[in-house]
Amino acid sequence: MAAVVPILADCDDEYYLLARRVQPLFNARGFLIPDIEDCIPIAHHLRIVRDRDPEAELHYLRLVKYGYAFLRELAAVQPRWAGWEAGAEDAAWMARVSKEIEAFLSLVDWTDIGLFAPAWLKAWGRANRGKYPRSTERNAPLCRLIVGVLGEAGINLSPATVSAVLQGKRRPHSNCPMGSMFQS
């Protein structure tokens, strides 16, 4: 179920103040800054990231880590079972289980950039007739925005780190709550 994002008329002072702090982070040459109403969803996501329970976060990290490890193990043994006539049914079962686990992990494995990305792109797009900065270089507007917004949530990463993750040159560490919104 998707989270309900407040609108300006329904938001409290904290949302409004967070949105006011986020709005200048959109400052980029050639692009208009989004309205405060378009920054409210980002403020909402900021509160989610900032106020999350660290212990619960560790459980999700472990769930994702071991879920992907289990998928790798299934992929390794599945061809051996498929080669046996009696094992074909088991191989089909493993394929179904793998698909179910992948679907589950896609729901659970949300990164902070994945959480913010739709709101960023929508805000910039609404202010600029569908256009938004696409460069992932460390001095690019998108990278500066990500560094600034995550900084507001207490996650301090360098522009070089953010850029490398966005470009797929570097994987985030297991304790680093980042992921790529441009990788396929």
Backbone as CSV, one residue per row, in Angstrom:
resi,resn,N_x,N_y,N_z,CA_x,CA_y,CA_z,C_x,C_y,C_z
1,MET,0.849,-1.171,0.000,0.000,0.000,0.000,0.899,1.239,0.000
2,ALA,0.620,2.181,-0.860,1.429,3.392,-0.975,1.141,4.335,0.184
3,ALA,2.185,5.046,0.588,2.037,6.010,1.675,1.241,7.214,1.189
4,VAL,0.456,7.778,2.082,-0.319,8.960,1.754,0.573,10.176,1.985
5,VAL,0.786,10.945,0.928,1.640,12.119,1.017,0.748,13.327,1.268
6,PRO,1.039,14.108,2.287,0.182,15.248,2.604,0.278,16.342,1.544
7,ILE,-0.779,17.124,1.434,-0.755,18.297,0.571,-0.550,19.515,1.462
8,LEU,-0.218,20.639,0.860,0.147,21.830,1.613,-0.932,22.228,2.628
9,ALA,-2.191,22.154,2.238,-3.271,22.573,3.129,-3.370,21.685,4.371
10,ASP,-2.947,20.409,4.247,-3.073,19.466,5.348,-1.797,19.289,6.167
11,CYS,-0.711,19.905,5.747,0.556,19.606,6.415,0.779,20.500,7.635
12,ASP,1.537,19.958,8.578,1.846,20.734,9.777,3.068,21.612,9.521
13,ASP,3.452,22.363,10.523,4.559,23.309,10.379,5.872,22.616,10.041
14,GLU,6.094,21.417,10.579,7.357,20.735,10.302,7.487,20.382,8.824
15,TYR,6.405,19.888,8.214,6.439,19.608,6.778,6.757,20.882,5.998
16,TYR,6.077,21.941,6.356,6.270,23.204,5.645,7.712,23.698,5.792
17,LEU,8.252,23.639,7.007,9.629,24.089,7.225,10.627,23.205,6.473
18,LEU,10.400,21.896,6.482,11.273,21.007,5.718,11.180,21.306,4.223
19,ALA,9.970,21.525,3.744,9.788,21.835,2.318,10.490,23.145,1.962
20,ARG,10.438,24.118,2.863,11.130,25.394,2.626,12.649,25.200,2.589
21,ARG,13.165,24.251,3.380,14.609,23.988,3.353,15.012,23.193,2.120
22,VAL,14.116,22.368,1.609,14.405,21.556,0.424,14.313,22.394,-0.855
23,GLN,13.386,23.315,-0.899,13.127,24.080,-2.124,14.382,24.713,-2.732
24,PRO,15.253,25.387,-1.973,16.454,25.984,-2.579,17.450,24.964,-3.130
25,LEU,17.358,23.716,-2.685,18.271,22.686,-3.183,18.027,22.376,-4.661
26,PHE,16.872,22.771,-5.171,16.547,22.569,-6.580,17.168,23.633,-7.483
27,ASN,17.873,24.582,-6.909,18.456,25.670,-7.680,19.483,25.123,-8.671
28,ALA,19.202,25.270,-9.959,20.103,24.809,-11.021,19.954,25.729,-12.220
29,ARG,21.084,26.069,-12.828,21.045,26.952,-13.996,20.218,26.292,-15.107
30,GLY,19.306,27.054,-15.656,18.473,26.561,-16.748,17.199,25.874,-16.305
31,PHE,16.990,25.755,-15.007,15.792,25.093,-14.502,15.124,25.966,-13.450
32,LEU,13.794,25.974,-13.485,13.034,26.706,-12.478,12.951,25.890,-11.197
33,ILE,12.870,26.589,-10.081,12.723,25.927,-8.785,11.256,25.557,-8.604
34,PRO,10.967,24.319,-8.188,9.572,23.899,-7.992,8.872,24.704,-6.905
35,ASP,7.546,24.740,-6.996,6.729,25.387,-5.974,6.838,24.620,-4.663
36,ILE,6.484,25.285,-3.594,6.541,24.671,-2.270,5.636,23.435,-2.199
37,GLU,4.504,23.466,-2.903,3.588,22.320,-2.900,4.259,21.064,-3.443
38,ASP,5.157,21.245,-4.432,5.854,20.098,-5.008,7.002,19.622,-4.126
39,CYS,7.391,20.411,-3.138,8.448,20.014,-2.202,7.885,19.302,-0.973
40,ILE,6.577,19.390,-0.750,5.941,18.729,0.392,6.146,17.208,0.360
41,PRO,5.973,16.519,-0.796,6.229,15.068,-0.790,7.672,14.721,-0.416
42,ILE,8.612,15.563,-0.802,10.011,15.317,-0.440,10.191,15.493,1.064
43,ALA,9.536,16.501,1.628,9.577,16.691,3.081,8.970,15.476,3.790
44,HIS,7.909,14.934,3.222,7.283,13.734,3.787,8.274,12.572,3.808
45,HIS,8.956,12.344,2.678,9.929,11.265,2.608,11.127,11.530,3.532
46,LEU,11.494,12.805,3.680,12.568,13.167,4.601,12.229,12.741,6.021
47,ARG,10.993,12.989,6.421,10.577,12.586,7.774,10.610,11.077,7.933
48,ILE,10.220,10.353,6.890,10.254,8.888,6.951,11.688,8.408,7.156
49,VAL,12.610,8.942,6.365,14.010,8.514,6.440,14.639,8.944,7.764
50,ARG,14.375,10.159,8.158,14.980,10.702,9.372,14.460,10.014,10.628
51,ASP,13.180,9.656,10.652,12.553,9.126,11.858,12.478,7.606,11.911
52,ARG,13.124,6.932,10.978,13.000,5.467,10.983,13.782,4.851,12.138
53,ASP,13.359,3.662,12.498,13.947,2.920,13.610,15.204,2.202,13.118
54,PRO,16.374,2.515,13.689,17.618,1.882,13.228,17.618,0.356,13.376
55,GLU,16.976,-0.145,14.431,16.930,-1.595,14.621,16.096,-2.269,13.531
56,ALA,14.962,-1.676,13.189,14.139,-2.218,12.109,14.891,-2.143,10.785
57,GLU,15.659,-1.083,10.594,16.449,-0.923,9.368,17.455,-2.073,9.229
58,LEU,18.078,-2.475,10.339,19.023,-3.594,10.299,18.328,-4.894,9.902
59,HIS,17.104,-5.080,10.359,16.357,-6.281,9.982,16.090,-6.298,8.480
60,TYR,15.708,-5.151,7.919,15.468,-5.082,6.475,16.748,-5.321,5.690
61,LEU,17.865,-4.754,6.162,19.140,-4.972,5.478,19.509,-6.450,5.470
62,ARG,19.310,-7.117,6.607,19.593,-8.551,6.678,18.650,-9.347,5.783
63,LEU,17.383,-8.987,5.794,16.404,-9.671,4.961,16.795,-9.588,3.494
64,VAL,17.173,-8.413,3.044,17.566,-8.225,1.653,18.858,-8.994,1.357
65,LYS,19.844,-8.860,2.237,21.138,-9.527,2.038,20.964,-11.040,1.905
66,TYR,20.247,-11.642,2.853,20.099,-13.094,2.835,19.101,-13.560,1.776
67,GLY,18.152,-12.714,1.430,17.238,-13.054,0.344,17.975,-13.181,-0.979
68,TYR,18.854,-12.233,-1.272,19.639,-12.306,-2.508,20.648,-13.456,-2.458
69,ALA,21.201,-13.734,-1.282,22.123,-14.871,-1.145,21.385,-16.184,-1.432
70,PHE,20.162,-16.311,-0.923,19.371,-17.508,-1.174,19.068,-17.655,-2.667
71,LEU,18.756,-16.554,-3.332,18.503,-16.611,-4.773,19.734,-17.078,-5.543
72,ARG,20.918,-16.609,-5.130,22.152,-17.057,-5.791,22.349,-18.564,-5.613
73,GLU,22.078,-19.056,-4.413,22.224,-20.494,-4.160,21.221,-21.304,-4.980
74,LEU,19.984,-20.833,-5.051,18.985,-21.528,-5.875,19.414,-21.566,-7.333
75,ALA,19.942,-20.458,-7.839,20.382,-20.396,-9.237,21.525,-21.375,-9.492
76,ALA,22.357,-21.587,-8.477,23.485,-22.503,-8.640,23.042,-23.964,-8.693
77,VAL,22.044,-24.352,-7.913,21.628,-25.761,-7.873,20.519,-26.097,-8.861
78,GLN,19.801,-25.127,-9.345,18.670,-25.389,-10.229,19.063,-26.151,-11.504
79,PRO,20.167,-25.801,-12.184,20.514,-26.557,-13.396,20.780,-28.047,-13.133
80,ARG,21.332,-28.376,-11.971,21.588,-29.786,-11.650,20.277,-30.561,-11.526
81,TRP,19.264,-29.943,-10.926,17.973,-30.612,-10.775,17.253,-30.726,-12.112
82,ALA,17.398,-29.727,-12.953,16.696,-29.740,-14.244,17.209,-30.860,-15.143
83,GLY,18.468,-31.283,-14.949,19.044,-32.337,-15.782,18.480,-33.721,-15.486
84,TRP,17.917,-33.920,-14.348,17.347,-35.220,-13.989,15.891,-35.266,-14.410
85,GLU,15.489,-36.389,-14.870,14.087,-36.537,-15.258,13.178,-36.403,-14.036
86,ALA,13.587,-37.010,-12.929,12.787,-36.937,-11.710,12.879,-35.552,-11.065
87,GLY,13.925,-34.777,-11.395,14.130,-33.476,-10.772,13.496,-32.315,-11.521
88,ALA,12.871,-32.569,-12.669,12.285,-31.491,-13.467,11.195,-30.750,-12.684
89,GLU,10.411,-31.504,-11.949,9.349,-30.879,-11.157,9.944,-29.993,-10.064
90,ASP,11.027,-30.467,-9.437,11.697,-29.676,-8.400,12.331,-28.419,-9.006
91,ALA,12.900,-28.544,-10.191,13.499,-27.389,-10.856,12.431,-26.346,-11.172
92,ALA,11.260,-26.785,-11.596,10.161,-25.850,-11.874,9.709,-25.175,-10.579
93,TRP,9.661,-25.959,-9.499,9.305,-25.384,-8.197,10.323,-24.330,-7.791
94,MET,11.630,-24.603,-7.974,12.678,-23.637,-7.631,12.538,-22.359,-8.452
95,ALA,12.169,-22.495,-9.707,11.979,-21.313,-10.554,10.820,-20.465,-10.028
96,ARG,9.722,-21.119,-9.620,8.582,-20.382,-9.059,8.966,-19.694,-7.745
97,VAL,9.692,-20.399,-6.887,10.129,-19.829,-5.612,11.037,-18.628,-5.862
98,SER,11.954,-18.759,-6.810,12.860,-17.656,-7.136,12.085,-16.418,-7.568
99,LYS,11.083,-16.606,-8.419,10.272,-15.468,-8.878,9.518,-14.821,-7.721
100,GLU,8.990,-15.631,-6.825,8.273,-15.099,-5.668,9.208,-14.309,-4.750
101,ILE,10.400,-14.841,-4.512,11.360,-14.148,-3.647,11.806,-12.842,-4.301
102,GLU,12.067,-12.863,-5.615,12.450,-11.637,-6.326,11.354,-10.579,-6.220
103,ALA,10.105,-10.991,-6.371,8.993,-10.051,-6.257,8.922,-9.467,-4.851
104,PHE,9.102,-10.321,-3.845,9.084,-9.848,-2.464,10.230,-8.877,-2.201
105,LEU,11.432,-9.218,-2.654,12.590,-8.346,-2.427,12.435,-7.006,-3.141
106,SER,11.770,-6.993,-4.279,11.564,-5.718,-4.973,10.652,-4.795,-4.156
107,LEU,9.790,-5.365,-3.325,8.938,-4.553,-2.457,9.692,-4.061,-1.225
108,VAL,10.605,-4.872,-0.711,11.291,-4.576,0.538,12.564,-3.765,0.326
109,ASP,13.243,-3.981,-0.795,14.567,-3.407,-1.027,14.470,-1.993,-1.582
110,TRP,13.859,-1.087,-0.824,13.770,0.317,-1.221,14.958,1.059,-0.667
111,THR,15.622,1.789,-1.512,16.727,2.623,-1.061,16.207,4.045,-0.897
112,ASP,16.989,4.873,-0.248,16.548,6.249,-0.035,16.386,7.011,-1.343
113,ILE,17.288,6.816,-2.284,17.139,7.501,-3.569,15.913,6.962,-4.287
114,GLY,15.668,5.673,-4.193,14.464,5.095,-4.799,13.196,5.648,-4.173
115,LEU,13.258,5.982,-2.900,12.106,6.571,-2.214,11.875,8.004,-2.675
116,PHE,12.965,8.767,-2.811,12.862,10.177,-3.165,12.706,10.420,-4.671
117,ALA,13.243,9.550,-5.494,13.353,9.814,-6.930,12.049,10.251,-7.603
118,PRO,10.939,9.550,-7.406,9.714,9.989,-8.080,9.291,11.413,-7.692
119,ALA,9.467,11.758,-6.421,9.084,13.106,-5.970,10.014,14.167,-6.555
120,TRP,11.330,13.867,-6.622,12.277,14.819,-7.221,11.934,15.075,-8.673
121,LEU,11.763,13.979,-9.415,11.518,14.110,-10.846,10.181,14.792,-11.126
122,LYS,9.177,14.481,-10.323,7.872,15.114,-10.509,7.946,16.605,-10.204
123,ALA,8.633,16.976,-9.121,8.747,18.395,-8.755,9.484,19.179,-9.827
124,TRP,10.631,18.680,-10.267,11.388,19.381,-11.301,10.613,19.393,-12.613
125,GLY,9.977,18.274,-12.930,9.208,18.187,-14.172,8.027,19.153,-14.207
126,ARG,7.308,19.282,-13.101,6.161,20.206,-13.064,6.602,21.651,-13.220
127,ALA,7.755,21.992,-12.661,8.233,23.366,-12.743,8.854,23.686,-14.100
128,ASN,9.262,22.654,-14.841,10.028,22.873,-16.070,9.462,22.146,-17.280
129,ARG,8.152,21.994,-17.326,7.467,21.381,-18.466,8.027,19.997,-18.812
130,GLY,8.212,19.201,-17.789,8.657,17.827,-17.991,10.163,17.638,-18.057
131,LYS,10.927,18.695,-18.016,12.381,18.574,-18.106,13.006,18.583,-16.715
132,TYR,14.082,17.832,-16.576,14.837,17.804,-15.328,16.283,17.449,-15.663
133,PRO,17.227,17.823,-14.817,18.629,17.505,-15.085,18.858,15.996,-15.088
134,ARG,19.608,15.529,-16.061,19.845,14.090,-16.176,21.292,13.689,-15.917
135,SER,22.181,14.639,-15.873,23.588,14.325,-15.649,23.791,13.795,-14.239
136,THR,24.645,12.807,-14.118,24.943,12.214,-12.818,26.372,12.531,-12.371
137,GLU,26.990,13.512,-13.001,28.340,13.920,-12.596,28.283,14.539,-11.202
138,ARG,29.415,14.555,-10.509,29.405,15.001,-9.112,29.054,16.473,-8.931
139,ASN,29.275,17.310,-9.920,28.922,18.727,-9.803,27.590,19.048,-10.463
140,ALA,26.894,18.045,-10.937,25.622,18.235,-11.626,24.520,18.586,-10.617
141,PRO,23.482,19.295,-11.073,22.379,19.675,-10.166,21.720,18.485,-9.463
142,LEU,21.539,17.391,-10.179,20.890,16.226,-9.577,21.717,15.687,-8.410
143,CYS,23.013,15.603,-8.603,23.895,15.101,-7.544,23.899,16.056,-6.347
144,ARG,23.941,17.361,-6.611,23.908,18.336,-5.515,22.590,18.253,-4.753
145,LEU,21.497,18.065,-5.474,20.184,17.928,-4.831,20.164,16.695,-3.927
146,ILE,20.641,15.571,-4.430,20.641,14.335,-3.651,21.488,14.492,-2.392
147,VAL,22.690,15.064,-2.535,23.560,15.270,-1.379,22.871,16.175,-0.353
148,GLY,22.233,17.247,-0.822,21.561,18.176,0.083,20.372,17.571,0.793
149,VAL,19.527,16.861,0.051,18.329,16.279,0.660,18.707,15.169,1.634
150,LEU,19.650,14.303,1.246,20.067,13.260,2.178,20.760,13.868,3.393
151,GLY,21.461,14.988,3.200,22.064,15.693,4.325,21.022,16.192,5.305
152,GLU,19.877,16.660,4.787,18.771,17.082,5.658,18.243,15.911,6.486
153,ALA,18.400,14.689,5.956,17.947,13.498,6.678,19.033,12.942,7.591
154,GLY,20.183,13.610,7.623,21.273,13.155,8.478,22.180,12.132,7.828
155,ILE,22.069,11.969,6.508,22.906,11.029,5.770,23.904,11.852,4.975
156,ASN,25.141,11.879,5.434,26.146,12.738,4.821,27.043,11.934,3.894
157,LEU,26.869,12.146,2.599,27.660,11.487,1.576,28.308,12.540,0.696
158,SER,29.467,12.220,0.169,30.147,13.177,-0.711,29.510,13.143,-2.097
159,PRO,29.610,14.256,-2.841,29.100,14.254,-4.215,29.762,13.182,-5.076
160,ALA,31.037,12.904,-4.838,31.728,11.869,-5.620,31.113,10.490,-5.367
161,THR,30.761,10.208,-4.113,30.136,8.926,-3.782,28.768,8.813,-4.436
162,VAL,27.972,9.869,-4.321,26.638,9.858,-4.922,26.746,9.675,-6.430
163,SER,27.647,10.396,-7.059,27.835,10.304,-8.501,28.241,8.893,-8.917
164,ALA,29.191,8.304,-8.191,29.651,6.955,-8.528,28.525,5.934,-8.407
165,VAL,27.685,6.077,-7.387,26.565,5.149,-7.218,25.539,5.354,-8.329
166,LEU,25.232,6.606,-8.653,24.261,6.878,-9.711,24.727,6.352,-11.069
167,GLN,26.024,6.393,-11.296,26.570,5.945,-12.571,26.811,4.444,-12.604
168,GLY,26.563,3.772,-11.482,26.749,2.331,-11.433,28.208,1.915,-11.320
169,LYS,29.092,2.851,-11.025,30.515,2.536,-10.875,30.841,2.008,-9.494
170,ARG,29.935,2.237,-8.580,30.170,1.838,-7.198,28.861,1.376,-6.593
171,ARG,28.945,0.290,-5.867,27.777,-0.183,-5.132,27.778,0.466,-3.765
172,PRO,26.614,0.812,-3.259,26.596,1.363,-1.906,26.989,0.289,-0.902
173,HIS,27.638,0.690,0.177,27.950,-0.249,1.249,26.654,-0.723,1.867
174,SER,26.709,-1.847,2.578,25.483,-2.379,3.162,24.869,-1.422,4.186
175,ASN,25.688,-0.565,4.801,25.125,0.374,5.765,24.853,1.744,5.146
176,CYS,25.047,1.850,3.847,24.835,3.119,3.146,23.466,3.073,2.469
177,PRO,22.525,3.915,2.877,21.162,3.826,2.362,20.995,4.521,1.014
178,MET,21.732,4.079,0.012,21.633,4.685,-1.320,21.445,3.605,-2.366
179,GLY,20.854,3.975,-3.447,20.737,3.116,-4.602,20.578,3.967,-5.822
180,SER,20.556,3.334,-6.962,20.523,4.102,-8.197,19.115,4.196,-8.757
181,MET,18.753,5.360,-9.204,17.449,5.500,-9.847,17.586,5.467,-11.355
182,PHE,18.828,5.448,-11.867,19.022,5.449,-13.320,19.498,4.122,-13.853
183,GLN,19.880,3.195,-12.987,20.318,1.887,-13.464,19.099,1.057,-13.796
184,SER,19.249,0.216,-14.791,18.120,-0.642,-15.158,18.157,-1.947,-14.430
